[in-house]
Each structure stands twice: as structure tokens, then as C-alpha cells.
Amino acid sequence: KLTITNIRLIWHSHSSPRVNLSIGLYSIVTITVRNAKSKLRGSTESLYLLTKSGSSRYEFIFTNLIAGSSAMLNSVVAVHKAYDSSRLYREIRLRSSLLNKGQLRILPKERLHNRYNGVWNLSSDQGNLGIFHITDIRVIWHAELNENFNVSVPYYQTKSIKVRDSKFGLALVIETTPYSGNYLLGFQLAPEEKLREVHKELITLHKTYFANPEFGVQFSIEEQQSDQPTTRLESKVDDIEILQSREHTDSYATYLTDTGKHDHEPVYSEELGLAIEKLPQGYTLASLWDILS
């Protein structure tokens, strides 16, 4: 069974669920759909995934055993495309196209909280004056004179947000995760009360984000309804007379299973007035007699 989510693919064996795979969409290098030969279905469409984990590369092949159905393959390709086109939600971007004529390009489902002018980026010795944009998904800074000199830091890649001393004085320091490069980004704005206010705002938004993270992967499956009317078949009861019940047959078969193995102990039957073999447990003369009647 193959399950598709907004961040990974999960496959497990029906016969042994412990045999499974979890493939993060971020690890997929290439994804293609092409014809393959299957021992079960012959020539059929298969999904080829080339993935990367550290210095190792892996290839996975998934084949849909339902003939003529390519919905699963198309869904994987579409979800990966949606994931790949929404990296701004999850990855740091430096000197990217983040603005349009001085206005921040707001992402779908993103909400701008505040904009602060006069924010210094302390990445160089002299610092660069710019503008701070704070949203519910990321922090964006860009220079006032050159909007292409910018940085976008999503909360998803933010390890810590602190106020520290620097050679420029008190500064707001954003530390990113090891996955994103362990960056230390310093910003300064005056007065100090405003700096601490921004710090408090970022801490709150950071916690709120991780309570309900937004990865930006938007994909919906449109259910196609059939135009053909639903046909309901009425069940009919056949006019059949049951001549011999299954219970009788089972009784007879069970009674004969011990034939030839050993003799049963003789007992007196008051019903017949004769000595007969002891009946198997759970059976009566009437039930055995009904077999022949």
C-alpha cells in the first residue's frame, strides 16, 4: 500500500507491515513515469524515484497492479511538483526574487504581521540598512537601496531567536538549523525597547507556527462523479425445497469418522429395547434416524 502525504511517501507490505518505506519528498532528486515489464502484469506503467540521503543514492520503483489505472502515479508526480514549488515555506533563501516593486510577494495562506523600517543587517563590517517583514511563516529582510540583497528565513528552519551583545551593540540574533547551514543572522534596530518588542513578537510567532505548521503543499483531488444512473439489482428467492439439511450430513459424516478404528462400548437403549454401540457425544438416535428418513 502506498500512502501520499504533503511531506512524504509511505509504503508498506500487506503481508508484513513491518516491511515498509518512508521517503521524504525533499530527498527526491528525480521522479519519472515510464513503461516497465512486470512479472504479474507484463508491460505496465511504473513510478521511478531517484532519491538522495547524505552521500548515498537510492532508486525505488513502484508499479500499480490495477490495470489501466494511473491515478496513483499522477498523484505522486503532482504532489511532488506542489512540494517543489513551495520551498519558500521551508527553506532559507538568499538574494531571491522576494519583492515586486518594493512590495513583498505574499505566499498563499501567508499573513503579514508587521513591517519595520531602519533595521540594520550585521552580516558585514559596516552593516546594511534595510526593512524587516514579519509574517506568520517567515522573517524577511532586504536592503533599502537594493531589494535583491535580501534573506528569507522560515520559522521551520529557525533554531533559536535571541537578543545578544555584539560589536554594534545589542542585536537580534536568529540561529538556523544544521540542515539549513547553521547560519547566525544578526539584526539591529533602535531604540532598545523596539528591539525587545520585535524579539518578543518573533518568539510568539515561532511557537504559534510549530503548534500548527504550514508547509505550503497545496494539492486537492477532484472526485469525478459518474453520469450514469446507479443500477440496483433486486435479489430473488429461488423456490427450492431443501431435501437434506447440512446438519444431517455433518452428523452422518462425523458418526462415520471412527468406523474401523475401534469398537464402541455396547449400551442398552431403552428407546429401542436393544443393545447398541455408544453414540458419539452430542448425538441422539433421532438425529441419526433423520438422515435416512
C-alpha positions in Angstrom: 0.0 0.0 0.0 1.3 3.4 -1.0 0.2 6.5 1.1 0.9 10.0 -0.2 1.1 12.9 2.3 2.2 16.6 1.9 5.8 15.8 3.0 6.5 12.1 2.3 5.6 8.8 0.6 4.8 5.8 2.9 4.8 2.2 1.5 4.3 -1.0 3.4 3.7 -4.6 2.6 0.2 -6.0 3.0 1.5 -9.4 4.2 4.1 -7.9 6.6 3.5 -4.2 7.7 7.0 -4.3 9.3 8.4 -4.2 5.8 8.0 -0.5 4.9 9.5 2.6 3.5 9.2 6.3 4.3 10.5 8.6 1.6 10.6 12.3 2.3 9.7 14.5 -0.7 12.8 16.7 0.0 15.1 13.7 -0.7 13.7 13.0 -4.2 16.1 14.1 -6.9 14.2 13.0 -10.0 10.7 11.4 -10.5 9.6 9.9 -13.7 6.8 7.6 -15.0 7.8 5.2 -17.7 6.9 1.7 -19.0 8.3 -1.3 -17.3 7.9 -5.1 -17.5 6.2 -6.7 -14.6 6.1 -10.5 -13.9 2.5 -10.1 -12.7 1.1 -7.6 -15.3 3.5 -7.7 -18.2 4.1 -4.3 -19.7 2.8 -1.6 -17.4 3.5 2.0 -16.2 5.8 2.3 -13.2 7.0 5.2 -11.0 10.7 5.6 -10.8 12.2 7.6 -7.9 15.8 8.6 -7.6 16.5 9.8 -4.0 19.5 11.1 -2.1 20.3 10.7 1.6 23.6 12.1 2.6 26.2 10.8 0.2 24.1 7.8 -0.8 21.6 7.5 -3.6 18.7 5.1 -3.9 16.3 4.2 -6.6 12.8 3.0 -5.9 10.3 1.5 -8.4 6.6 1.4 -7.7 4.2 -0.5 -10.1 0.4 -0.2 -9.9 -1.1 -3.6 -10.2 -4.5 -2.2 -11.2 -4.6 -2.4 -14.9 -5.5 0.9 -16.7 -5.3 3.0 -13.6 -2.6 5.7 -13.4 -4.2 7.9 -10.8 -1.7 6.8 -8.1 1.3 7.6 -10.4 -0.1 11.0 -11.4 -0.9 11.9 -7.8 2.7 11.3 -6.7 4.0 13.5 -9.5 1.5 16.3 -8.8 2.2 16.3 -5.0 6.0 16.4 -5.6 5.5 19.3 -8.0 3.5 21.1 -5.4 6.1 20.4 -2.8 9.0 21.5 -5.0 7.2 24.8 -5.9 6.7 25.7 -2.2 10.2 25.6 -0.9 10.0 29.2 0.3 7.8 27.9 3.1 10.5 25.6 4.4 14.0 26.7 3.1 16.2 29.8 3.6 16.6 31.9 0.5 19.4 34.4 -0.1 19.2 37.1 -2.8 16.0 35.7 -4.3 13.1 37.4 -6.0 11.1 38.2 -2.9 9.7 41.6 -3.8 7.9 43.2 -6.7 8.4 47.0 -7.0 9.2 47.2 -3.3 6.2 45.1 -2.2 6.7 41.8 -0.5 5.4 38.8 -2.5 3.0 37.2 -0.1 2.7 33.5 -0.3 -0.6 31.6 -0.4 -2.0 31.3 3.2 0.7 33.7 4.5 -0.3 36.7 6.5 1.9 39.8 7.0 2.0 40.9 10.7 4.4 43.8 10.8 6.9 45.8 8.7 9.8 47.7 10.4 12.0 50.3 8.7 15.5 51.2 9.7 16.7 47.6 10.5 20.4 47.0 10.2 21.7 43.7 8.9 25.0 43.0 10.7 26.4 40.5 8.2 29.1 42.8 7.1 31.6 45.0 9.0 29.7 48.3 8.3 26.2 46.8 8.3 23.4 47.4 5.8 20.3 49.4 6.4 17.1 47.8 5.3 13.5 46.8 6.1 12.1 43.9 8.2 9.0 42.0 7.2 7.5 39.6 9.8 4.8 37.1 8.7 3.2 34.1 10.3 5.5 31.8 8.3 8.9 33.6 7.9 11.1 36.6 8.5 12.3 38.7 5.5 14.9 41.4 5.4 16.0 43.4 2.4 18.2 46.4 1.8 16.6 49.7 1.2 18.8 50.6 -1.8 18.9 47.1 -3.4 15.9 44.9 -2.9 17.7 41.9 -4.4 20.1 41.9 -1.4 17.7 40.0 0.9 17.2 37.0 3.0 14.1 34.9 3.8 14.2 32.8 7.0 11.2 30.5 7.6 10.4 29.6 11.2 10.6 25.9 10.1 14.4 26.4 9.8 14.8 28.6 12.9 16.6 27.0 15.8 16.6 30.0 18.2 15.8 33.7 18.4 17.8 35.7 21.0 18.9 39.1 22.0 22.7 39.3 22.3 25.6 41.8 22.6 27.6 42.4 19.5 30.3 44.8 18.4 27.5 47.0 17.2 25.7 46.9 20.5 22.6 44.9 21.4 21.4 42.8 18.5 18.6 40.4 17.5 20.2 37.1 16.5 18.5 34.3 14.6 20.2 30.9 14.5 19.1 28.5 11.9 19.1 24.7 12.0 22.0 22.4 10.9 20.0 21.3 7.8 19.9 24.9 6.6 23.6 25.6 7.3 23.8 26.8 10.9 23.6 30.5 10.0 23.8 33.2 12.6 21.9 36.3 11.3 22.2 39.5 13.3 19.9 42.5 13.1 19.8 45.7 15.0 17.1 48.4 15.3 16.7 51.3 17.7 15.6 52.0 20.3 16.2 49.0 22.6 12.6 48.8 23.6 11.6 48.3 20.0 14.3 45.6 19.6 12.9 43.7 22.5 9.4 44.2 21.2 10.3 42.6 17.9 12.1 39.8 19.7 9.0 39.0 21.8 6.8 39.1 18.7 9.1 36.6 16.8 9.2 34.2 19.8 5.4 34.2 19.9 5.0 33.7 16.1 7.7 30.9 16.2 5.8 29.0 18.9 2.5 29.5 17.1 3.9 28.2 13.8 5.1 25.0 15.3 1.8 24.4 17.0 0.2 24.3 13.5 3.0 24.3 10.8 2.2 25.4 7.3 4.4 23.6 4.7 2.8 25.2 1.7 2.0 22.0 -0.2 -1.4 22.5 -1.7 -3.0 19.6 -3.6 -6.6 18.5 -4.0 -8.1 15.5 -5.6 -11.3 16.2 -7.6 -13.7 13.4 -7.2 -15.3 12.6 -10.5 -18.9 11.5 -10.3 -20.3 9.1 -12.8 -23.1 10.4 -15.0 -24.6 7.0 -15.4 -27.5 6.2 -13.1 -26.9 3.7 -10.4 -28.5 0.3 -11.1 -29.7 -1.7 -8.2 -30.3 -5.4 -8.6 -33.1 -6.9 -6.6 -32.4 -10.3 -5.0 -34.8 -13.1 -5.7 -35.5 -16.1 -3.5 -35.5 -19.3 -5.5 -38.4 -21.7 -5.0 -36.2 -24.7 -3.8 -37.2 -27.4 -1.4 -34.3 -28.5 0.8 -34.3 -32.2 0.9 -31.4 -32.7 3.3 -30.0 -30.2 5.7 -26.3 -29.7 6.2 -26.7 -30.6 9.9 -27.8 -34.1 8.9 -25.0 -34.6 6.5 -22.4 -33.4 9.1 -23.9 -35.7 11.7 -23.6 -38.7 9.5 -20.1 -37.8 8.4 -19.0 -37.3 12.0 -20.5 -40.5 13.1 -18.7 -42.5 10.5 -15.3 -41.0 11.1 -14.5 -43.5 13.8 -15.6 -46.5 11.7 -13.0 -49.2 11.5 -10.8 -47.5 14.2 -12.2 -49.1 17.3 -15.4 -50.6 18.6 -17.7 -48.5 20.8 -18.8 -49.8 24.1 -22.2 -51.5 23.9 -25.0 -49.9 25.9 -28.7 -50.6 26.4 -31.1 -48.4 24.5 -34.5 -48.0 26.3 -35.9 -46.4 23.1 -35.2 -49.5 21.0 -35.0 -52.1 23.7 -31.8 -53.3 22.3 -28.0 -53.2 23.0 -26.3 -50.7 20.6 -22.9 -49.1 20.3 -22.5 -46.0 22.4 -23.3 -42.9 20.4 -20.7 -40.1 19.9 -21.1 -37.2 22.3 -23.7 -34.7 21.2 -25.7 -37.1 19.0 -29.0 -38.9 19.5 -30.8 -41.8 17.8 -33.4 -39.4 16.5 -30.7 -37.2 14.7 -29.2 -40.3 13.1 -32.5 -41.8 12.1 -33.5 -38.5 10.4 -30.6 -39.0 8.0 -32.3 -42.0 6.4 -35.9 -40.6 6.6 
